[in-house]
């Protein structure tokens, strides 16, 4: 028997959700969103191996060469559901909208955090363990250029990480910091003067040295131990939402596999899903500042 459901998300709520996701995710803040087909897509990375050639009149032309490497971006599903009393069904329309809006706000926050945790570290946010679905499609797995974090000299660490990116012919458009790294930036002094006071009191400035910045607790993970990830988030990373976001009100059955029938406990189940795809197009255009393991 099919589970009865109602789609209660209208386009404005969908837009509102994606906006909130952008506001709370370091990756979404530092990079641009692009449409991702539900079946995924291939991004072709072209590398011209030599410099442009100057040829004399009637002179001989030589081959420059080109390398082409495909990067597959496949969207994956993020889901959140919760049981509420079936009194929800009998509430006024205004009360139902208030509940769904609150759920929407909470879901957006969870998606933002979960997106960072999956794309930075390859983990399932709920289990805090490696996700087979994500596989190696995350910064800890693909970005091999690393600098050891030395507390007290975060700016020096950043210079070294940026030098690695630039040494790979990449540009740095953004930097994601752990909360510990952000706090360390606030302590840097020269001749007794704080060099980065904008990081004091747990603040997260929007830019530093002309580059986008995001301080977020999602950057550090016990496995990868990242304190900063720097690189070309604008051009060497791509992400997007690939499917309309459904919200379901489920009235029957055991949708969360808890062993408790909804009707038997006078409950209904609210579930929301979102499909996000991402790809690190040029891993060498990024570097990580990591805690020594």
N, C-alpha and C positions, 0 to 999 in steps of 0.2 A: 504493500500500500504506500503510495507516495505521501510524503510529508507536506501537509498544507503550509503555505507560506505566503507572505506579502512582501513586496519590495517597497520599502518605505523611504528610500534615499532619493531625493530629487536632485536635479543637476546642480542647484545652488549649494546644497550640502556637500556634494562631491567636490566642487571647487573649493569650498571652505575647508574641507578635510585636507586636500592637497596643499593648500596654502599653509595650514598649521604644520603639516609635515615639513615643508620647506623651512619654517621658522624654528624648528627644534632639532633638526638633523644637521650635523656638521657637514656631511657629504653633500646634502641637498643645498646647504647654504653656499658652499664653495664651488659648486659645479652647476651647469645648466641642464634643465630637464629637456628631454627630447621624446617624441612619440616612439613607443616600442610596440611592434605588432605582437599579437597574442602568441603567434607561433614562433616568435623570435626573429632575429635578423643577423646578417653577417656584416661586420664592418671590415673593409679592406684597408690595411695599413701599408702605404707605399713608402718605400725608402729609396731615394736616389743616392747611389753609392759614391759618386764622384762629383767634383765641382763642375760648374758650367764652363764651356770651352770657348776660347776666342780663336776664330778661324780666319786666316788670310784669304784675300780674293783668290779664287780658284784653288784654295788650300784643301788639304785632306781632312775629312771629318772622322772622328773616332767615337766609339760607343761609350756612353756614360754609364749605362747599366741601371737596372731598377729591381728592387726586391718587393714582392707582394706577399703579405701574410694576413690571412683572415682571422678575425676575432668574432666568435659566436656569442651573441647576447640572448639568453633565454630567460623569460620572466618566470619568477617563482611566486607561490602563493603565501601571503601572510594572513593569518586568521585569528580572530579573538571572539569568544562567546561567553555569555554569562546568563545564569538563571535568575529570574525575578518572579515575584508573586503574580499569579494570573489576574490579580486585581488591576494590573496594567491594562488588560483588555477592556475593562469597564470604566476606566478613567476618562475624563473629558479629553477632547482632541488637544486642547492647550496643554494639559498635563502630560499627555503622551509625547507631544512635541518637545516639552522640557526634558523628559527622560531621554528621548532619542538624541537631543542636542548634547546633553551631558555625556551620553555614550559616545557620540561622535567626537567630542573633544578629547575624551580619554583614549579612544582608539587612535586618534591622530598622534597623540603623545607616544603611545606604545609603538606605533608604526615607525615613527621617527627614530626612537631608540633602537628598535629592532633592526631597522635598515642599516644603521651605523654598525651595530654589532655583527651583522651578517657580512656586510661588505668590507669592514675593517678586519674582522677576525675569523670569519667563516663559521660562526657558532649559531646554534639555535637559541634565541633569546630566552625561551622558557626553560629549556633543559641545561643551558650554559655549557653544552658540550658541542663538539664538532658536528656540523650538519653535512650529511651525505648529499643533500640536495644542492647545497652551495658548492661543495667540493673544494677545489683550489681557487675558485673565483673570488679571492679576497686579497687585501693588501698584505697581510702577514704571509700569505702563500706565494704571491707573485713578486712583491717588491723585495729584492735581495740587497739593495744598497742600504747600508746601515751605519750609523754613528752611535758610539756608546754614550749614554747619558751620564754627565758628570754634574751632580747637584752643585749649584752655586755659579755655574758658567753656562746657563742655557743659551745665551746669545752666541757664545762660541760654538756650542753644539749645532745651533741653527746654521751658522756660517759654513760649517763643515758639511752639513747635509745639503745645503743649497749648492755648494761647490760640486758635490757628487752629481746632482741633477744637471747642472750646467756643463759638467765635464762629459755628460752623455748627450750633449746638444739639446737639452731640454730647457724650458723656462719654468719658473715658479710663479704660479698665479694665486696659490692659496696655501694655508698652513692650518692644520688641526692640532690642537694642544690638549694634553691631559690636564685635569684640574691642578695636579701637583706641578706640572711644568709651567702653567700659567702663574701659579703662586710663586714659583721660583723666579720667573721673569720680573715680578714686582720687587724682588729683593736686590736686583742687580744695581750696584752703585759705582759711580766714578767720582773720585774726589768728594765722597760723602753725599753725592746727589743721586737720587733714584733716576735711572735711565728710562724706565718703563712704568711710570706710576699709573698708567691706564689699566694695568692688570691688578691693582690693589683691591683688597676686600672681595676677592672672588669674581671680579668683573671680567667680561669678555669683550674687548674692543672689536669692532668690525674689520679693522685693517691695521697693518703694521708695515711700514716701509713701502707703501703702495700695493701691498698684497692683502687679499682677504684672509681673515683670521677667525677661527672658531674654537673656543675653549669648551670642552665637553667631557663628561665622565665616561662617555662611550669610547674614547680614544685608547684608554689604558685597559689592558686585559691581562689576566694572570698568566696566560700562555704566551702571548706575543710580547707583553711588557712594553708596548709602545708608549712613548711620552710625547712624540710629535711625528706627524706625517706631513711632509712638504712635497710640493710638485705642481704639475700642470693639470689641476683639476678641471680647468675650463676646456681643454682640448684633448687631453690624454685619458679622460674618463667620461663615460657616457651612462646615463640612467634615464629611466622613464617609467611611468605608470602605463600598463598595457591593456587594461580592461576596466570597464565601468564597475564601480564599487557597489556590490549588492549588500543591503542589510535585510536580514530575514527575521521574521517573528515566527518561531516554530512552536506549535501548540501541542504536538503529540510525539511520543516516542522517547528515546534516550539519546539525544544528539551529541552529548559530550562523553558518552560511554562511561557514565558514572555508576550504572546499575540501578538508577532511580528513574522510574517512569514519570514524565512530566505531569500527566493527569493525576497520578497517584499522590503527588506532592503539591498539587494546586499551583503549578508553576508554568511559565512559558520561557522560551529560550531566545535571547537576542544574539544574533551572530552577524559579524561583518567581515568581509574579505577584501584584500587588495592584491593585485599582481604587479610586482616590480621587477624590472630587468635592469641589469647593469653589466658593465665590462670595463676592465682596466686595459685600455687600448695599447699603451706603451709603458710597460712597467718600469723601464729604466728612466722614465721622466719623473720618477718619484724616489724619495729616500725616507727612511725612518730613523728617528732618534730613539734608541731602545735601552732599557735598563739591562745592565750586565747580568747574564744568567749563570 
